[in-house]
Amino acid sequence: MISSSSHFSSLLFLRKLSHTVFVLFRMQGRWHLSRSMFSEYQKLAKEALPKMYYDFYAGGAEDEYSLKENVEAFHRITFRPRVLVDVSRVDLSTTILGYNISSPIMIAPTAYHKLANPEGEIATARAAAACNTIMVLSFMSTCTVEEVASSCNAVRFFQLYVYKRRDVAALLVQRAERNGYKALVLTVDVPRLGRREADIKNKMISVQLKNFDGLLSTKVANDKGSNLEALANEKFDASLSWEDLAWLRSITNLPILIKGILTGDDAIKAVEVGVSGIVVSNHGARQLDYSPATISVLEEVVHAVRGKIPVLFDGGIRRGTDVFKALALGAQAVLVGRPVIFGLAAKGEYGVKRVIDMLKDELELTMALSGCPSLKDITRSHVRTEREQLHSML
Ligand SMILES: Cc1cc2nc3c(=O)[nH]c(=O)nc-3n(C[C@H](O)[C@H](O)[C@H](O)COP(=O)(O)O)c2cc1C
């Protein structure tokens, strides 16, 4: 029998050894990230970025309760794997709004990529093309709609915020349409910006965005707190409502998805106003703190929609197992935010590609070990939620 003290010293030895290997690889410029460690990318991003930018990317609203929950709620879902299924080939490919992609893992819209890497959204879009997936370009992108369009042949959607100046939103929609973006993703959870306390303390900057050159200024300078918050509260149209979907439809022929749905009630309204899809999202827990972990409300939304439109999902995806769980609970695909940004900050275009490839590899393995050779084989009965686990104990 091994004594606890010798067990402890072997653990200590292993820790030291792994640290030495880590340092040696880095010193020799041969440092390769463990493919299974999202946290390593996060660590590298933290080392690479000024504190203000890192906090902006990593942080959430207020107590960051939802930020933790988005990730931890996945840990409470377990698998019901099936065996003796032929998984000698596993197919991850799928179709979103008619576009074939290599896996159900897409790139979420996130602001300000040039703060993470000088190539900004162009690097992200090229990685999307290399992975054959869809990138949703943020309305708050640091590269223009045109620059991103001409830099790669990835299928691109355009995310829209509606400014008080509706003409600006309309112009951006037309530019996106003209430049081959295939859908609009209307983000509906930002009537005002959430209270992001790190950004307030750091006096987070707002960047002049080239998309708006000649239209309006997106730079705000005040020394009271987050300039980004000041910008959003000055420009965003807090009166946006369900009625405005008719206006949006009148200015574009693109399919419209709504991002930021968290309840079955709103999902039903989205179907009624005729949108082409929903993204279940709490904005990466950056808006309303104590909103539920998105994975915990996905099924409610899926039931409400009754298969009439596709339901996409984001929030807290860090592993291929998380992707599998979201698909089993009814999502057609997932979007990833922070993992992509950390990949971009750590290693540019290559880093984004590695992050997506890592998630794809993990998803493929999860499918093989769960007895699912294709995405359609993933069913509700492949997972057990926390509630089901509690029921089974009664
Ligand atoms: C730094 C950052 C910036 C974001 N910017 C936008 C944005 O411009 N538009 C938008 O609709 N969502 C934005 N989001 C939310 C993401 O689209 C997505 O909902 C969220 O990141 C998913 O959670 P995850 O980061 O855990 O993957 C942003 C998220 C982060 C982390």
The ligand as an SDF file (V2000), in Angstrom:
LIG
                    3D

 31 33  0  0  0  0  0  0  0  0999 V2000
  -15.3210   39.7820  -25.8050 C   0  0  0  0  0  0  0  0  0  0  0  0
  -16.6970   39.4670  -26.2960 C   0  0  0  0  0  0  0  0  0  0  0  0
  -17.2920   40.3120  -27.2040 C   0  0  0  0  0  0  0  0  0  0  0  0
  -18.5710   40.0210  -27.6790 C   0  0  0  0  0  0  0  0  0  0  0  0
  -19.1120   40.8250  -28.6280 N   0  0  0  0  0  0  0  0  0  0  0  0
  -20.3220   40.5200  -29.1320 C   0  0  0  0  0  0  0  0  0  0  0  0
  -20.8680   41.2960  -30.1870 C   0  0  0  0  0  0  0  0  0  0  0  0
  -20.2510   42.2340  -30.6750 O   0  0  0  0  0  0  0  0  0  0  0  0
  -22.0890   40.9640  -30.6420 N   0  0  0  0  0  0  0  0  0  0  0  0
  -22.8050   39.8860  -30.1240 C   0  0  0  0  0  0  0  0  0  0  0  0
  -23.9060   39.6200  -30.5690 O   0  0  0  0  0  0  0  0  0  0  0  0
  -22.2850   39.1250  -29.1440 N   0  0  0  0  0  0  0  0  0  0  0  0
  -21.0760   39.4070  -28.6470 C   0  0  0  0  0  0  0  0  0  0  0  0
  -20.5450   38.6130  -27.6710 N   0  0  0  0  0  0  0  0  0  0  0  0
  -21.2730   37.4150  -27.2220 C   0  0  0  0  0  0  0  0  0  0  0  0
  -20.9040   36.1890  -28.0830 C   0  0  0  0  0  0  0  0  0  0  0  0
  -21.4580   36.3060  -29.3600 O   0  0  0  0  0  0  0  0  0  0  0  0
  -21.3980   34.8710  -27.4790 C   0  0  0  0  0  0  0  0  0  0  0  0
  -22.7660   34.9920  -27.1900 O   0  0  0  0  0  0  0  0  0  0  0  0
  -20.6450   34.4550  -26.2270 C   0  0  0  0  0  0  0  0  0  0  0  0
  -19.2890   34.8080  -26.2990 O   0  0  0  0  0  0  0  0  0  0  0  0
  -20.7450   32.9360  -26.0460 C   0  0  0  0  0  0  0  0  0  0  0  0
  -20.1520   32.5460  -24.8480 O   0  0  0  0  0  0  0  0  0  0  0  0
  -18.6600   31.9680  -24.7420 P   0  0  0  0  0  0  0  0  0  0  0  0
  -17.7480   33.1290  -24.7920 O   0  0  0  0  0  0  0  0  0  0  0  0
  -18.6720   31.2800  -23.4280 O   0  0  0  0  0  0  0  0  0  0  0  0
  -18.4460   31.0080  -25.9090 O   0  0  0  0  0  0  0  0  0  0  0  0
  -19.2660   38.8840  -27.1910 C   0  0  0  0  0  0  0  0  0  0  0  0
  -18.6550   38.0400  -26.2730 C   0  0  0  0  0  0  0  0  0  0  0  0
  -17.3820   38.3110  -25.8160 C   0  0  0  0  0  0  0  0  0  0  0  0
  -16.7400   37.3600  -24.8550 C   0  0  0  0  0  0  0  0  0  0  0  0
  1  2  1  0
  2  3  1  0
  2 30  2  0
  3  4  2  0
  4  5  1  0
  4 28  1  0
  5  6  2  0
  6  7  1  0
  6 13  1  0
  7  8  2  0
  7  9  1  0
  9 10  1  0
 10 11  2  0
 10 12  1  0
 12 13  2  0
 13 14  1  0
 14 15  1  0
 14 28  1  0
 15 16  1  0
 16 17  1  0
 16 18  1  0
 18 19  1  0
 18 20  1  0
 20 21  1  0
 20 22  1  0
 22 23  1  0
 23 24  1  0
 24 25  2  0
 24 26  1  0
 24 27  1  0
 28 29  2  0
 29 30  1  0
 30 31  1  0
M  END
$$$$
